[in-house]
Amino acid sequence: MTLPAVQPLPEVLDALRERGLRRGVTPLPGEMVVPAVPTGHAALDEALATGGWPRGALAVLDAAPGHGATSLALDSAAASQAAGGLVAWIDLAGTFDPALAARRGVQLEWLLLVRPADGAEALELAAWLARSRLLDLLVLDLDGPSVPRFERLAALLPRSDATALLIGPSALRQAAGRVAGIRLRLERRAWLAVGGDLVGLRTSASVTRHRWALTGGHTELDLYFGEGRRIDPLIPALAIPERRSDEHLELPAEQPALVVLSA
Amino acid sequence: MRVLMLVWPTLRAMDVPTQWEGLLDRLDDLSPRIEALEEGVALVDVTGLEPIHGSERRVAARAVALAGMYPVRVGIGDNRWLASLAVRLARPGEIGNGAEARAACLILPAGEGRATLAPMPIGLLPTDQAVRDRFSLFGLTTMGQLAGLPRSAVAAQFGEAGERLQALARGEDPRPLVPRRRPERLATSARFEPPAEGVTEITLALRRAATALTDRLGGRHLAPGRAVLSLEREAASPLSVHLALPEPSTDPDWITRLLLARLEAQVRGSAGGEDEARITGLTLTLDRLTNPAARQLPAFEPQAGRWEELRWSVERIGARFGEGRLWRVVVDRPTAALPERQARLVEIGHEAGTHP
């Protein structure tokens, strides 16, 4: 029995690229690469291995409430705008807080806020906006009992150069997860405090699905509430011994430095 | 110069811009030099119209006849000020014998402005009560008394405003009449033989019409700010779609898409049965012609250009999904103590003067 000739891997990859089955991020010679949408955190950009949210991806932020999904989405929106992009925030629950967004660096004058009637309409509006090919980032902040179908939006996004970030309840995330290009699991590890004030949270970010690079990327993000972003580079972080979840959280009143309290 | 002023008192109270444009268009038959002061007030240069229309009374009667069914007041004088004063003092029955006689009219004799004004009370001058009180302190009760004072003395007591009022009291008003530029409209029509079955069947014809008109405008570096599509329908009332474009544009694709989106929304909302009517013809009209919007802002704000383009998509979404969907945040009280009061949400398409 003769074994088939083994083709060297680079040649296989080249052949795949020529056939349009490219799954990596290496551009073809002469190809103009549209930079990824920045996440607002260099460590996460690196963990994703694509320099940010890949264009055309539906990215699901797997996080329970209070674990930093909305904060990360706001940071991504701010970073995208800082790079000259336009952002739409699809706010189904009507909970978008302009003051908080502005404090996290979002330029409100270049933010399109969409208030759909239900989940299905939210996805339809997202598809209409994506088709304009003018938006860089669509944040889908969904809520409610109905679970719309994400297949059409996921199929449309690669042709639009836009990235959609989904935050929402577990059922919606599961429904979107089947067609998502990226799933990022966020888990709060610690609270961040200055003196007696909570200023943010430390969350671990794990890439559990990635259509354009290897999965398994991991990093820790410090997500600050509003003004806390300005405190970060100035004050050294201090770790506080781990506590049980039911233990009363006591913040050190006299501590002037940034402290990290376990969650 | 002889100036005729027309005032439609009831039209000023009503919000009917379309009819106002129509009235101004009709007045073009009287004179080519017409100034629209505000809605319901027009100035017409009637200098040298006697050979065409006859005496100034006939000119005034002709203006009243052209002024439509609304009550109108007419005044003729040597300048804007005298014409407006004539309108204020006008009484019915001065002109014509028929319907025109009901219009209030006054014609001040040419070249006799100062003499005509001399016995009139000084209170007719356009000024505030404080200045009138000062006039009465000086014992000035008629315009003739103010007109007779040395100009330097009036300037010393009342300043620049006093000089201006004295000039008016002498029947002088240097402000010229600024004729309006007649709004230009371009229209084209298409007939369907046999009639088109529905809205989708007229897409090609509509795009062809839009291309024909925008090509003509593009050559003159003009772009329409509004598009009006009128459909003639078989056994149904005509249908009109008025579309104010997000910005002046010569892109026939976008004009066609937005018109169709509006049309589909209108047909969906119409009474049952009418949406089935076959279309026998269409007329596309483009107006509010201006130079296309300048595109220099994106050089400084990278998002500005794309936001302007996005407004076209937003317009389509508005037509498709209805109102209340698309909003933007306006930070109008950045120093408010409570964060929730610093900004407010404004629905896109309903904001006034809030665009950055």
Boltz contact constraints between the chains, C-beta under 6 A:
constraints:
  - contact:
      token1: [A, 84]
      token2: [B, 302]
      max_distance: 6.0
  - contact:
      token1: [A, 86]
      token2: [B, 303]
      max_distance: 6.0
  - contact:
      token1: [A, 86]
      token2: [B, 306]
      max_distance: 6.0
  - contact:
      token1: [A, 98]
      token2: [B, 329]
      max_distance: 6.0
  - contact:
      token1: [A, 98]
      token2: [B, 343]
      max_distance: 6.0
  - contact:
      token1: [A, 99]
      token2: [B, 339]
      max_distance: 6.0
  - contact:
      token1: [A, 99]
      token2: [B, 342]
      max_distance: 6.0
  - contact:
      token1: [A, 108]
      token2: [B, 329]
      max_distance: 6.0
  - contact:
      token1: [A, 108]
      token2: [B, 331]
      max_distance: 6.0
  - contact:
      token1: [A, 109]
      token2: [B, 356]
      max_distance: 6.0
  - contact:
      token1: [A, 110]
      token2: [B, 303]
      max_distance: 6.0
  - contact:
      token1: [A, 113]
      token2: [B, 327]
      max_distance: 6.0
  - contact:
      token1: [A, 114]
      token2: [B, 326]
      max_distance: 6.0
  - contact:
      token1: [A, 115]
      token2: [B, 325]
      max_distance: 6.0
  - contact:
      token1: [A, 128]
      token2: [B, 317]
      max_distance: 6.0
  - contact:
      token1: [A, 132]
      token2: [B, 313]
      max_distance: 6.0
  - contact:
      token1: [A, 134]
      token2: [B, 306]
      max_distance: 6.0
  - contact:
      token1: [A, 134]
      token2: [B, 309]
      max_distance: 6.0
  - contact:
      token1: [A, 134]
      token2: [B, 310]
      max_distance: 6.0
